[in-house]
Amino acid sequence: MSLEWLRRKDAGSPVRADPAAGRSALPEALIVIDALGRKCPIPIIMLAEQIGGVPIGSVIAVLADDPAAFTDIPAWCAMKSHALAFREEYQTGWSFGVRRSY
C-alpha cells in the first residue's frame, strides 16, 4: 500500500482528514500533516506548529517517509507528554497519530 492517495498538491499544509474516505486509522485524525519527502527535523517542526491548533484529546496525523521520523515522532510525543495514538507502516513511509494531551 502506498501513501500516494494521501499526497496533495500543497504538500506540507495541514488538511482536514476525510472520515468518509475510509482510509486506515486516519479517520481518527482531525487534521493530517503531509511531511512526505521532508527530512528531519521538518516533520517534528510541522507537528509542533500544529498541535496547539486542535482541541485537547484530538488527534493529528503526520505522514512521513524519512526514516528518522519512525523514532523521532514517538520520542517527541513522550518528551512533550502527548500520546502516540497510532503508527501505521506503508511501503513508502508511515502515518503517526498524535493525541494532544494539554
C-alpha positions as CSV (number, residue, x, y, z in Angstrom):
1,M,0.0,0.0,0.0
2,S,1.3,3.4,-0.9
3,L,0.7,6.8,0.7
4,E,0.2,8.3,-2.8
5,W,-3.6,8.6,-2.2
6,L,-2.7,11.0,0.7
7,R,-0.5,13.3,-1.2
8,R,-1.8,16.8,-2.0
9,K,-0.6,19.4,-4.4
10,D,0.1,21.7,-1.5
11,A,2.2,19.1,0.4
12,G,3.1,20.2,3.8
13,S,-0.1,22.0,4.5
14,P,-2.4,20.7,7.2
15,V,-5.6,19.3,5.8
16,R,-8.8,18.1,7.3
17,A,-9.0,14.3,7.5
18,D,-11.8,12.8,5.5
19,P,-13.5,10.1,7.6
20,A,-15.7,9.2,4.6
21,A,-12.6,8.1,2.7
22,G,-12.4,5.0,4.9
23,R,-8.6,5.0,4.9
24,S,-6.8,3.2,7.6
25,A,-6.6,4.8,11.1
26,L,-6.6,8.3,9.6
27,P,-10.3,9.0,10.1
28,E,-9.5,9.3,13.8
29,A,-7.3,12.4,12.9
30,L,-8.8,15.9,13.0
31,I,-6.1,17.1,10.6
32,V,-3.3,15.5,8.5
33,I,0.1,16.9,8.1
34,D,1.8,15.8,4.9
35,A,5.5,15.7,5.7
36,L,6.3,13.2,2.9
37,G,9.6,14.0,1.3
38,R,10.6,16.2,4.2
39,K,13.8,15.4,6.1
40,C,14.4,15.6,9.9
41,P,13.6,17.8,11.7
42,I,10.9,19.2,9.5
43,P,8.2,16.6,10.3
44,I,8.6,17.4,14.0
45,I,8.6,21.1,13.4
46,M,5.4,20.8,11.4
47,L,3.8,18.8,14.1
48,A,4.9,21.2,16.9
49,E,3.4,24.2,14.9
50,Q,0.0,22.5,14.5
51,I,-0.5,20.6,17.8
52,G,-1.8,23.8,19.6
53,G,-4.4,24.3,16.9
54,V,-6.5,21.2,17.8
55,P,-8.6,20.7,20.9
56,I,-7.2,18.7,23.8
57,G,-7.9,15.0,23.2
58,S,-7.9,15.4,19.4
59,V,-5.6,13.5,17.1
60,I,-3.2,15.0,14.4
61,A,-1.9,12.5,11.8
62,V,1.6,13.0,10.4
63,L,2.6,11.4,7.2
64,A,6.3,10.9,6.9
65,D,8.8,8.8,4.9
66,D,12.1,10.0,6.5
67,P,13.5,7.0,8.5
68,A,14.3,9.3,11.4
69,A,10.5,10.0,11.8
70,F,10.0,6.4,12.9
71,T,11.7,7.1,16.2
72,D,11.6,10.9,16.3
73,I,7.8,11.3,16.4
74,P,7.2,8.8,19.2
75,A,10.1,10.3,21.2
76,W,8.7,13.8,20.7
77,C,5.3,12.6,22.0
78,A,6.9,11.2,25.1
79,M,9.1,14.3,25.6
80,K,6.1,16.6,25.3
81,S,3.6,14.3,27.2
82,H,1.3,13.7,24.2
83,A,0.1,10.3,23.3
84,L,1.0,8.3,20.3
85,A,-2.5,7.2,19.2
86,F,-1.3,5.0,16.2
87,R,1.6,4.3,13.9
88,E,0.9,2.5,10.7
89,E,3.6,1.3,8.3
90,Y,3.3,1.5,4.5
91,Q,5.6,0.7,1.6
92,T,6.7,4.3,1.3
93,G,6.6,5.5,4.9
94,W,4.4,5.8,8.0
95,S,1.3,7.6,9.4
96,F,1.5,8.6,13.0
97,G,-1.4,9.7,15.2
98,V,-0.6,12.2,17.9
99,R,-3.3,12.8,20.6
100,R,-3.0,16.2,22.2
101,S,-2.8,15.9,26.0
102,Y,-2.7,19.5,27.1
